[in-house]
Structures are given as structure tokens and as C-alpha cells.
């Protein structure tokens, strides 16, 4: 059976001006303006005019990414993917797309998330760095020896470490055996670690104001890669995930189990498709970066649907 999965990237995927071409689509400027009014943040400005430092700010980057993901997902048309998932803050995008949260609630919630995580990050100077290559068990043991947390276990030979700047500096000088490169990430804190515990408390209160529904699509949690069927459980995981590691490797394991044959990453796509190309051999991937990518995405969606229909017909005939 052919299965399409739709995924949403996390913080660090944003680049200056990445929303500019999307504003040419009908209705996009109005939607951004309404969301901006609702959350007190000029999304159009930050997505088109702000520089790299401005959009690195956690309180800005997170709502900007969710807004971009929702705009691009809607632009794909009326589709029913076989599964949806998001990396870190992208999980809020996925939750809204799956119908767990309204788009307005998703934007309000992610705005509070970004502010709370920025406040938590201001307590101690912290950051994150991606490690490429090496054996995961060896790498994790080495990180723990340095006091760092394996905050993102992404699969395909990539683990993201998080901790204080001193700990990250020690890592740069003392890489785990087999790791080819350590790359500092464009984030402003040690996300998905104990440093974010104050943000969890804030989000527990914010979650009480959400109107929650059960997912209308197969929804995967990035905490353990499992399918979550109850909206209340989705929201509880959204709250807790800010202080717990992302296990994207386990999400990809579940994609395989579901029979994924195609993967589309919504705007600003690229990071998760890059991982999938290495870890999900044989799965067709497409990153939606600008509206110019929409036609190719629609072709992939149509071809996957046709293959699924043909598989179903063959199974019925058999």
C-alpha cells in the first residue's frame, strides 16, 4: 500500500525572507495579518524583512514556523495523508493540521511557548549543536559524560546535543569517537532539556484554554514515535516535549511500519527531507520551500493516491 506522510520542521529551519514568495498567494496576507493581530507579533514583517538575528529569537521563530507550515499545507489542497508528524515546534503545526487544535489556538499556544522558552533560555547561557556521524550509543555516552543532553535523536547519523555554552565548547574540543563534525545550531537555548522546565509550567496553564479535538489523521508523537489517538494526550505531549528529547528516529521507524512511500515536508522544508533521504531509502521525498514547489508536491500526492488505489483494487481482486 502506498502511504504519504506530511511532516513539519522545527526551529532552525527559518531563513531571512522565507515567507516573501508566499505572500503572493491569494488570501495569505490576510491570514497572516489576522494571526499577527491575535498573537501580537507581525508575522509578515518577520517573515519577509527581518534579519537572521531577529528571527533566531525563540519567541519569533516558533510562531513564524507554525504559520509558514500551516500556510503551505493549506496550499497543497484538500489531501488526506496517511500520517502527520512534526519535529519539535513543528509538532504544533502537525496537531493543527490533524484537527487537534484550531489554527488560531495553535498560533496562540506557540506564541506562549516561544515566549516561555525564551524566558527559560535567558536564565543560563545555553545552546545546541548537531553531531554528524558516529555510533549513537557511543555519542550519547560521551554527551552525558560532558553533562550534555541528547536533545534530538534524529536518526541517519545525527544527534543534537544541548546544554550550557561551556559544555558545548568542551564538546567542540572533544568530539565523540566517529563523529565527523559538530555544527552549532541557530537556536537561542538548550531546548528539550531540563533547562526548559519553567516553560512546561507556563504551558500547562496555557493548555487549559485550548479547545481540543481528537486527531482526524494518524498523528505521531515526536517523543516516542507512537500514534496518538486522543486530543488530550496530544496536548499533554505538546506541553511536556519542551523539556524532553525529540526522538525523530522513532518517528521514522513508525513511518516504515506504516508503509510510507512518500514524504512531503511543509515550508520551510529541507531539514527533515534531508534526514529521510538518508534514513528512509526508497521513500520519495519533497521539501516545500516556496510556492514553486507546490506543483511537484501535488504531482507526488496524486501519484501516491493512484498507487494506493491500485494496491487496494489489486487486494480486492485477490
Order of alpha helices (4+ residues) and beta strands (2+ residues): beta-alpha-alpha-alpha-alpha-beta-alpha-alpha-beta-alpha-beta-beta-alpha-beta-alpha-beta-beta-alpha-alpha-beta-alpha-beta-alpha
